[in-house]
Amino acid sequence: MKKICLLIIFLLLMSTPLYASANHTKNFCDFSSSKEIIFRKELQDFSNNEFILYELKDGYAIYSVIDDEEIFIEGSFESNSPFYNYLTSSLYYLGPGEYYYADGSTAVNIITSDSINIKDVDYSFKLPLSASTYSADPEPNPNLTTINTDGFITIKDSLYFEKLITFPYNYFGDCGLVALSMLLGYLDTFHNDNFIPNNLKYEGKYYKVESNKWVYDYSVEEPLLKKARLTFSENSSYEFGFWDYMPGPTHALRDYLFDNYLHTYLIKDDEKGYPMLDEELKKTINDYMDENCPSLKEKVKIRSGNVFFTHQRPKEYICNGVPTILVLESYQSTVTDKKQQYHDVVAYGYKDDTFLVHMGWSPESTEYTKVIISNAVIYGFYAIDYVGEHVHSENIYMNYGCLYRNICGCGYIRDVYNHDLCYKSYVKNHLVYCKLCDYSYYEKHDFYTIGEEIIRPNAFQVCRKCGFKNSLDLLGE
């Protein structure tokens, strides 16, 4: 019993924050010594806690103000903050993922468009103190990691998340499903093409904003993952770093997970959201894999936890090339409207006491694909560590005539002639039709000769691409 008490005391001592307070100059904040401050704005939550926003030249940083000390919470070297277009308004901050501007007596969530009456809430955000604050730096596997230009240790394939613009919309507090979708897209592209069924389609439901609320707009049946199409080039190796965009999960995958496998923490409501902590993420993926890729369950190791070692374990996974979902703790309320908020993001790099994450916002843009988050706001973590054999992906492709080239994230290239897509037409041409995009054109046959050296009347030419045959006698050759 005495040993257990000593352990608890030690862990509590380790809960003292190690993240340093800021040391600002007139033109720069501690977050970046190269990006000038272009705007400084005081923020608060709804319980008089104070924060400072620094809008930088192509970047931002948000600090918590505690006893006149500024402690870093989140920022970016790539884009301005979600507050950027509302700097003339009164602004409220409730932690990563929760940004509000005042519209009269109402506060509007910039990300979700939800609104609340300012007088009706006491939402409070404070940097949490936990026994997991202390963390050591593990040794990165040099074959599975790299170091980016900002000094972050990242997974080897970090460019996938940096350039990922195809992913589901977060309409109703669906961040857990968005994060899981991105993780499945990564695993399907780089590790095993069976994580997402290639031929499965599902109805994706899309919404639009009316009077600060999401209302149904339209539905469309679509694949669970959108493939990336590249330009054909005979001499190109189609290396991963030169892909124009990344194959990614569609909104249909989010709806497929939502309708069939969703587990949430305490609540499940469009108004209050669908919070998913590490346990709910684990249950959702377990049910999904049972029905869609059961053979892979023995080839993955699930890494998850909360409260303790939430700063250490994600570093260890990233050092072994494993992207990790972080469950970030935001605001809570204890008086008027009892509520606690979490936000799930995908971390693929870290540096000191911060993590590099894809926030899961703004599909079709890279605006929030490289956000930096303090480890102080991490509540839990979840990762899928694939330990099976590599199965080449078909998520990248291009075509030239009947030639289709499938490219995998590992660099493997497979050339396939799809003759069923070519239709015999004129003697010198055939019609090429792509059933993936409905594109068609006439193309010259690519002939080779069979039987010429034996009996000329029986010799003929065959198109390598469509199989069309021509007798040499009929051609007068």
Secondary structure, 3 states (H helix, E strand, C coil): CHHHHHHHHHHHHCCCCCCCECCCCCCCECCECCCCEEEEEEEECCCCCEEEEEEECCEEEEEEEECCEEEEEEEECCCCCCCHHHCCCCEEECCCCCEEEEECCEEEECCCCCEEEHHHCCCECCCCCCCCCCCCCCCCCCCCEEECCCCCEEECCCHHHHCCCCCCCCCCCCHHHHHHHHHHHHHHHHCECCCCCCCCEEEEEEEEEECCEEEEEEEEEEECEECEECCCCCCCCCCHHHCCCCCEECHHHHHHHHHHHCCCCCCCECCCECCCCHHHHHHHHHHHHHHHCHHHHHHEEEEEEECCCCCHHHHHHHHCCCCEEEEEEEEEECCCCCEEEEEEEEEEEEECCEEEEECCCCCCCCCCCCEEEEHHHEEEEEEEEECCCCECCCCEEEEECCEEEEECCCCCEEEEECHHHEEECCCCEEEEECCCCCCEEEEECCEEEECCCCCHHHCEEEECCCCCEEEHHHHCC
